[in-house]
Amino acid sequence: MRRLTPPAALLVACIALAGCESLDRTDSLFGLITPYRIDIVQGNAVTKEQLALIKPGATRLQVRDVLGTPLLADPFHADRWDYLFTLRRPGAELQRRSVVVFFDGDRVKSVEAPNDLPTEREFVASISRNQKITPVKLELTEDERKALPPPARLPALPAEPAPQGPARAYPPLEPG
C-alpha cells in the first residue's frame, strides 16, 4: 500500500476544505447542483383594495370577512387584531407587512397599516415566478357586444296536454 507524501496530503486536504467552503457559501455542489428550496408564505396578505373596505364602525365579523382570521388575536388585548404577512423566497428579498386593526367593543376604531401596501395586481406580480403576467379581460366593450351574433332561437316544443289528476284510483288507507 502506498502512502501519500506530505505535499500530496496537503493538496488533498486543501481541495477538501475548499469544497466545504464553497458548499457553505453557495449552497451548491461546485455551482452545478443546488437543492430545491420552497417558498415560505405565512400570514394574511392584505392589499390596498381590502384595506379600503375597512372603515371605522365596521364590525369584527365584517373585518374577518374582508381580511380573514387575524394571525394574532391576543386574549390580553382583545381590542387589537394583528394581520402579519411574510414571504421568504430563495434568492429574493424577504417580504414582511403588518396591519393592525383596533376595536372599541365590537366596532373598528382605527387601522394601522404601512403606506406601501401593494394593490392586488402588484401583490400577484411580486409573488409570481412568471414575471410576464398579462391582465385578464373580464368584460366586453359595447362595440364587441354589438358584433356578437344574435342568440339562436330554439324550436317551439309541441304543447303537452295538461295533467288531469291521478291516472288510477287508490284504495282507501283505512279499512272500512
C-alpha positions as CSV (number, residue, x, y, z in Angstrom):
1,M,0.0,0.0,0.0
2,R,1.4,3.4,-1.0
3,R,1.4,6.3,1.5
4,L,0.7,9.8,0.4
5,T,3.7,12.2,0.5
6,P,3.2,15.3,2.7
7,P,2.7,17.6,-0.3
8,A,0.1,15.3,-1.8
9,A,-1.7,15.0,1.6
10,L,-1.7,18.8,1.9
11,L,-3.1,19.2,-1.6
12,V,-5.9,16.7,-0.9
13,A,-6.7,18.5,2.4
14,C,-6.9,21.9,0.7
15,I,-9.2,20.6,-2.0
16,A,-11.5,19.0,0.6
17,L,-11.6,22.2,2.7
18,A,-12.2,24.4,-0.4
19,G,-15.1,22.2,-1.4
20,C,-16.6,22.5,2.1
21,E,-16.3,26.3,2.0
22,S,-17.9,26.5,-1.5
23,L,-20.8,24.3,-0.2
24,D,-21.3,26.5,2.8
25,R,-21.2,29.8,0.8
26,T,-23.3,29.0,-2.3
27,D,-25.4,26.0,-1.0
28,S,-24.5,24.1,-4.2
29,L,-22.0,21.5,-5.2
30,F,-19.4,23.2,-7.4
31,G,-22.2,25.5,-8.7
32,L,-23.8,22.7,-10.6
33,I,-26.3,21.1,-8.2
34,T,-28.5,23.2,-5.9
35,P,-31.1,21.8,-3.6
36,Y,-34.7,22.8,-4.1
37,R,-35.9,25.4,-1.6
38,I,-39.6,26.1,-1.2
39,D,-41.2,29.5,-0.8
40,I,-42.4,30.0,2.8
41,V,-45.6,32.1,3.0
42,Q,-47.1,32.9,6.4
43,G,-50.0,35.1,7.5
44,N,-52.6,37.2,5.7
45,A,-51.7,39.2,2.6
46,V,-53.6,42.5,2.9
47,T,-53.9,44.7,-0.2
48,K,-54.9,48.3,-0.7
49,E,-58.3,47.2,-2.0
50,Q,-59.1,45.1,1.0
51,L,-57.9,47.9,3.4
52,A,-60.2,50.4,1.6
53,L,-63.2,48.3,2.6
54,I,-62.4,48.5,6.4
55,K,-63.9,51.7,7.7
56,P,-64.3,52.9,11.3
57,G,-67.5,51.5,12.7
58,A,-67.3,48.2,10.8
59,T,-68.0,45.1,12.9
60,R,-65.5,42.3,13.8
61,L,-67.4,40.0,11.5
62,Q,-67.1,42.4,8.6
63,V,-63.4,42.7,9.2
64,R,-63.0,39.0,9.3
65,D,-65.0,38.6,6.1
66,V,-62.7,41.1,4.3
67,L,-59.2,40.4,5.8
68,G,-59.7,36.8,7.1
69,T,-58.9,35.5,10.5
70,P,-56.1,37.5,12.2
71,L,-52.8,35.9,12.7
72,L,-52.6,37.3,16.2
73,A,-55.7,37.8,18.3
74,D,-54.2,38.3,21.8
75,P,-56.6,37.5,24.7
76,F,-54.9,40.1,26.8
77,H,-55.5,42.8,24.1
78,A,-59.0,41.9,22.9
79,D,-59.3,45.3,21.2
80,R,-56.5,44.6,18.7
81,W,-56.1,42.2,15.8
82,D,-52.8,41.8,14.0
83,Y,-52.6,40.8,10.4
84,L,-49.0,39.8,9.6
85,F,-47.6,38.6,6.2
86,T,-44.2,37.1,5.5
87,L,-42.9,35.7,2.2
88,R,-39.5,34.1,2.3
89,R,-38.3,33.1,-1.2
90,P,-34.8,31.8,-2.0
91,G,-32.8,34.4,-4.0
92,A,-35.3,37.2,-3.3
93,E,-35.7,39.9,-0.6
94,L,-37.9,39.0,2.4
95,Q,-41.4,40.5,2.2
96,R,-42.9,41.4,5.5
97,R,-46.0,43.6,6.2
98,S,-48.1,44.3,9.3
99,V,-51.6,45.6,9.5
100,V,-53.2,46.3,12.9
101,V,-56.9,46.8,13.4
102,F,-58.0,48.4,16.7
103,F,-61.6,47.9,18.1
104,D,-63.8,49.7,20.5
105,G,-66.1,47.0,21.7
106,D,-67.3,45.2,18.5
107,R,-66.6,48.1,16.1
108,V,-63.5,49.2,14.3
109,K,-61.8,52.2,16.0
110,S,-58.8,52.6,13.7
111,V,-56.5,50.8,11.3
112,E,-52.7,51.0,11.4
113,A,-51.1,50.0,8.1
114,P,-47.9,50.8,6.1
115,N,-48.2,53.3,3.3
116,D,-46.6,50.9,0.8
117,L,-49.3,48.2,0.8
118,P,-49.5,46.7,-2.7
119,T,-52.6,46.6,-4.9
120,E,-53.9,43.1,-5.8
121,R,-52.1,43.2,-9.2
122,E,-48.8,44.4,-7.6
123,F,-49.0,41.6,-5.0
124,V,-49.7,38.9,-7.6
125,A,-46.8,40.2,-9.7
126,S,-44.5,40.2,-6.6
127,I,-45.2,36.5,-5.8
128,S,-45.3,35.2,-9.3
129,R,-42.4,33.4,-10.7
130,N,-43.6,34.2,-14.2
131,Q,-43.0,37.9,-14.4
132,K,-44.8,38.2,-17.8
133,I,-48.3,38.3,-16.4
134,T,-50.9,39.6,-18.8
135,P,-54.1,41.1,-17.4
136,V,-57.2,39.0,-18.0
137,K,-60.0,40.9,-19.8
138,L,-63.3,40.2,-17.9
139,E,-65.9,42.3,-19.8
140,L,-66.7,43.0,-23.4
141,T,-66.9,46.6,-24.7
142,E,-70.2,47.8,-26.1
143,D,-68.8,47.5,-29.7
144,E,-67.7,43.9,-29.0
145,R,-71.2,43.1,-27.7
146,K,-72.8,44.5,-30.8
147,A,-70.5,42.4,-33.0
148,L,-71.7,39.2,-31.4
149,P,-74.2,37.1,-33.4
150,P,-77.7,37.0,-32.1
151,P,-78.6,34.0,-29.9
152,A,-80.1,31.1,-31.8
153,R,-83.8,30.6,-31.3
154,L,-84.9,27.3,-30.0
155,P,-87.6,25.5,-32.0
156,A,-91.0,25.6,-30.4
157,L,-91.9,22.5,-28.5
158,P,-95.3,20.8,-29.0
159,A,-97.8,21.7,-26.3
160,E,-98.4,18.8,-23.9
161,P,-101.8,18.2,-22.5
162,A,-102.3,19.5,-19.0
163,P,-102.3,16.8,-16.3
164,Q,-105.8,15.6,-15.5
165,G,-105.3,14.2,-12.0
166,P,-104.5,10.7,-10.8
167,A,-104.4,8.1,-13.6
168,R,-105.8,5.4,-11.3
169,A,-107.9,5.2,-8.2
170,Y,-106.1,4.3,-5.0
171,P,-107.7,2.1,-2.3
172,P,-108.7,3.8,0.9
173,L,-106.0,4.0,3.6
174,E,-108.3,2.9,6.5
175,P,-110.4,-0.3,6.3
176,G,-113.9,0.5,6.3
